[in-house]
Amino acid sequence: MEVRKDISLKSYNTFGINAKARFFIEINSLQDLKEALQLDEYPNKFILSGGSNILITNDIDALVIHINLKGKEVLEENDTHVLLKVMAGENWHQMVLWTLDQNYGGLENMSLIPGNTGTAPIQNIGAYGVELKDNFVSCEAMHIETQTLKTFSKEDCQFGYRDSFFKNEGKGKYVITSVTFELSKSNHKKNTSYGAIDTELEKMGISDPTIKDISNAVIAIRQSKLPDPAVLGNSGSFFKNPIISLEDYTRFITLHPEAPSYKITDESYKIPAGWLIEQCGFKGKRFGDAGIHKNQALVLVNHGEATGLEILDLAYRIIKEVDKKFGINISPEVNIIK
């Protein structure tokens, strides 16, 4: 385990921001993590996983601890279900594809989401009608101060829309080291009604899809809308879809009857942030090397040499314009590292 100095983080974040870590260490075991957290000579520590849900706006004057814990383990199984433990450093999409190769169902709608498995519970990631919490059993996390491992149940994690205990009360206190899922082995519960999955399956000539077919449809849809971070720096959806009250929704839909919306409860509705941003004229626009993707207004992109601050300034500009035009506040889904 080696501490390195002045390391570029460009290849460690999907936005491709060329910020530096003053100190950097890679973690390949729980013992490595424990020892790194005990390095008192580096009082400031920053935990970095897949770098897919962050915007780094400055050099990081700290010891950057890169979580690279690998491995998958079947804990229990019967004829219908399996409990699968996945280490935090496993790439999310590659892990999903592996589960499908084993005919384990439940994660197929979340194919091609960037990032690593360990950060998935923090955001309660989700796509196409499925969220991480739907198949989540528990996760293990190391307490940063005491280096003790704790198991968090689904209830402990306090999952909400792109939200969890780890973004609130537990923020900065724990490092997730593994996640355990309950997945189906037979009689898979298939969810194809959300978004354009059914339409994509029709285009593929499939009427009775397998879980692998659903994954392929989701991948095709995402690739048609979202840029590959290896080609064009981005962090996926930059903004959350705002959830507004019935009163605000009634006012909004009266003024904008053409707007798409989704009923969450009798008292709340979700409005697609991408639609709001597109109506403000931002889709496909470029401001220097910071821009908005041409196919999906939710996605901010780095055309090459944009700084984190330039992308953040663009985000604030978008937030201001959406509020001015619609009276709706949108907020970043991405974690801003200042």
QUIZIJO-V312864 format. One record per pair of residues at least 4 apart in sequence whose ideal C-beta (glycine too) atoms are under 8 Angstrom apart, sorted by the first residue. I is the first residue (numbers start at 1). J is the second residue. Records with the same first field share a line. If there is no record, write none. Layout:
I->J + J
//
This chain:
1->25 + 26 + 27 + 32 + 35 + 36
2->25
3->23 + 24 + 25 + 39 + 42 + 63
4->23 + 24 + 25
5->22 + 23 + 24
6->20 + 21 + 22
7->20 + 21 + 23 + 24 + 64
8->18 + 19 + 20
9->13 + 17 + 18 + 19 + 20 + 21 + 48 + 51 + 56 + 60 + 64
10->16 + 17 + 18 + 19
12->48 + 51 + 66
13->17 + 19 + 51 + 52 + 54 + 56 + 235
14->50 + 51 + 52 + 114 + 115 + 229 + 233 + 234 + 235 + 236
15->54 + 55 + 56 + 229 + 233 + 234 + 235 + 302 + 308 + 311
16->229 + 233 + 302
17->55 + 56 + 57 + 233 + 302 + 306 + 307 + 308 + 311
18->305
19->56 + 57 + 58 + 59 + 60 + 308
20->59 + 60
21->46 + 59 + 60 + 62 + 63 + 64
22->59 + 60 + 61 + 62 + 63
23->42 + 62 + 63 + 64
24->63 + 64 + 66
25->36 + 63 + 64 + 65 + 66
26->32 + 66 + 68
27->32 + 33 + 36 + 65 + 66 + 67 + 68 + 69 + 89
28->32 + 68 + 69 + 70
29->33 + 69
30->34 + 69 + 142 + 149 + 177
31->35
32->36
33->37 + 65 + 67 + 69 + 142 + 147 + 175 + 177
34->38 + 142 + 147
35->39
36->45 + 63 + 65
37->45 + 65 + 142 + 144 + 147 + 175
38->147
39->45 + 63
42->62 + 63
44->61 + 62 + 63
45->62 + 63 + 64 + 65 + 144
46->60 + 62 + 63 + 64 + 65 + 337
47->65 + 67 + 144 + 175
48->54 + 64 + 65 + 66 + 67
49->66 + 67 + 88 + 89 + 115 + 116 + 118 + 119
50->91 + 92 + 114 + 115 + 116 + 119
51->115
52->114 + 115 + 116 + 119 + 229 + 235 + 236
53->114 + 115 + 119 + 122 + 123 + 235 + 236 + 333 + 334 + 335
54->235 + 334 + 335 + 336 + 337
55->235 + 308 + 311 + 312 + 315 + 332 + 334 + 335 + 336 + 337
56->60 + 308 + 337
57->307 + 308 + 309 + 312 + 336 + 337 + 338
58->308 + 309 + 337 + 338
60->64 + 337
65->175
67->88 + 89 + 116 + 118 + 175 + 177
68->89
69->87 + 88 + 89 + 90 + 118 + 177 + 178
70->87 + 89 + 90
71->86 + 87 + 90
72->84 + 85 + 86 + 87 + 90 + 95 + 98
73->84 + 85
74->82 + 83 + 84 + 85
75->83 + 84 + 85 + 180
76->82 + 83
77->81 + 82 + 83 + 185
78->82 + 185
79->185 + 186
80->184 + 185 + 186 + 187
81->182 + 183 + 184 + 185
82->102 + 104 + 182 + 183 + 184 + 185
83->137 + 180 + 181 + 182
84->99 + 104 + 180 + 181 + 182 + 183
85->178 + 179 + 180
86->90 + 95 + 117 + 178 + 179 + 180 + 181
87->117 + 118 + 177 + 178
88->116 + 117 + 118 + 119 + 175 + 176 + 177 + 178 + 179
89->116 + 117 + 118
90->94 + 95 + 116 + 117
91->95 + 115 + 116 + 117
92->96 + 110 + 113 + 114 + 115 + 116 + 117 + 120 + 125
93->97 + 111 + 112 + 113 + 114
94->98
95->99 + 107 + 117
96->100 + 107 + 108 + 110 + 111 + 215
97->101 + 111 + 215
98->102
99->104 + 105 + 106 + 107 + 183
100->104 + 105 + 107 + 108 + 211 + 212 + 215
103->185 + 211
104->183 + 184 + 185
105->183 + 184 + 185 + 188 + 189 + 190 + 211
106->130 + 134 + 135 + 181 + 182 + 183 + 184 + 188 + 189
107->111 + 130 + 135 + 181 + 183
108->211 + 212 + 214 + 215 + 218
109->127 + 128 + 129 + 130 + 191 + 194 + 197 + 214 + 215 + 218
110->125 + 126 + 127 + 128 + 130 + 132 + 218
111->215 + 218 + 219 + 222
112->218 + 219 + 222 + 223 + 226
113->120 + 125 + 127 + 236
114->229 + 235 + 236
115->119 + 120 + 125
116->120
117->179
118->175 + 176 + 177 + 178 + 179
119->123 + 176
120->124 + 125 + 132 + 179
121->132 + 136 + 139 + 152 + 157 + 159 + 164 + 166 + 176 + 179
122->164 + 166 + 167 + 176
123->132 + 162 + 163 + 164 + 167 + 333
124->131 + 132 + 133 + 157 + 159 + 160 + 161 + 162 + 163 + 164
125->131 + 132 + 162
126->130 + 131 + 132 + 162
127->218 + 222
128->191 + 194 + 195 + 197 + 218 + 221
129->191 + 193 + 194 + 195
130->134 + 191 + 194
131->159
132->136 + 159
133->154 + 157 + 159
135->181 + 182 + 183
136->154 + 157 + 159 + 179 + 180 + 181
137->153 + 154 + 180 + 181 + 182
138->151 + 152 + 153 + 154 + 179 + 180
139->151 + 152 + 157 + 176 + 177 + 178 + 179 + 180
140->149 + 150 + 151 + 152 + 176 + 177 + 178
141->149 + 150 + 152 + 166 + 174 + 175 + 176 + 177
142->147 + 148 + 149 + 150 + 174 + 175 + 177
143->147 + 148 + 149 + 150 + 173 + 174
144->172 + 173 + 174 + 175
145->173
149->177
150->174
152->156 + 157 + 165
153->157
154->159
156->165
157->164 + 165 + 166
158->163 + 164 + 165 + 168 + 169
159->163 + 164
160->164
161->240 + 243
162->240 + 333
163->167 + 168
164->168 + 170
165->169 + 170
166->170 + 171 + 174 + 176
167->171
170->174
184->188 + 189
188->211
190->209 + 211 + 214
191->197 + 214
192->197 + 198 + 201 + 209 + 214 + 217
193->197 + 198
195->221
196->200 + 221
197->201 + 214 + 217 + 218 + 221
198->202
199->203
200->204 + 217 + 218 + 220 + 221
201->206 + 207 + 209 + 213 + 214 + 217
202->206 + 207
204->213 + 216 + 217 + 220
206->213 + 217
209->213 + 214 + 217
210->214
211->215
212->216
213->217
214->218
215->219
216->220
217->221
218->222
219->223
220->224
221->225
222->226
223->228
224->295
225->295 + 296
226->234 + 236 + 293 + 295 + 296 + 299
227->231 + 232 + 234 + 293 + 295 + 299 + 301
228->232
229->233 + 234 + 235
232->293 + 301 + 302 + 303
233->301 + 302 + 303 + 304 + 306
234->238 + 293 + 299 + 300 + 301 + 302
235->300 + 334
236->299
237->273 + 274 + 298 + 299 + 333
238->298 + 299 + 300 + 315 + 332 + 333 + 334
239->273 + 274 + 277 + 298 + 315 + 318 + 330 + 331 + 332 + 333
240->273 + 330 + 331 + 332 + 333
241->270 + 271 + 272 + 273
242->270 + 271 + 273 + 276 + 328 + 329 + 330 + 331
243->264 + 268 + 269 + 270 + 271
244->248 + 249 + 252 + 268 + 269 + 271 + 328
245->249 + 267 + 268
246->250 + 266 + 267 + 268 + 269
247->251
248->252 + 327 + 328
249->253 + 261 + 268 + 269 + 271
250->254
251->255 + 327
252->256 + 259 + 271 + 326 + 327 + 328
253->257 + 259 + 261
256->326
259->271 + 275
260->271 + 272 + 275
261->269 + 270 + 271 + 272
262->269 + 270
263->268 + 269 + 270
264->268 + 269 + 270
271->275 + 276 + 328
272->276
273->277 + 298 + 322 + 330
274->278 + 296 + 297 + 298
275->279 + 297
276->280 + 322 + 325 + 326 + 328 + 330
277->282 + 283 + 292 + 297 + 298 + 318 + 322 + 330
278->282 + 283 + 297
279->325 + 326
280->318 + 321 + 322 + 325
281->285
282->292 + 297 + 318 + 321
283->292 + 293 + 294 + 296 + 297
284->291 + 292 + 293 + 294
285->291 + 292
286->290 + 291 + 292 + 303
287->291 + 310 + 314
288->303 + 306 + 310
289->302 + 303 + 304 + 305 + 306 + 310
290->300 + 301 + 302 + 303 + 306 + 310 + 311 + 313 + 314
291->300 + 301 + 303 + 306 + 314
292->297 + 299 + 300 + 301 + 314 + 318
293->297 + 299 + 300 + 301
300->311 + 314 + 315
302->306 + 311
306->310 + 311
307->311
308->312 + 337
309->313
310->314
311->315
312->316 + 336
313->317
314->318
315->319 + 332
316->320
317->321
318->322 + 330
319->323 + 329 + 330 + 331
320->324
321->325
322->326 + 328 + 329 + 330
323->327 + 328 + 329 + 330
332->336
//
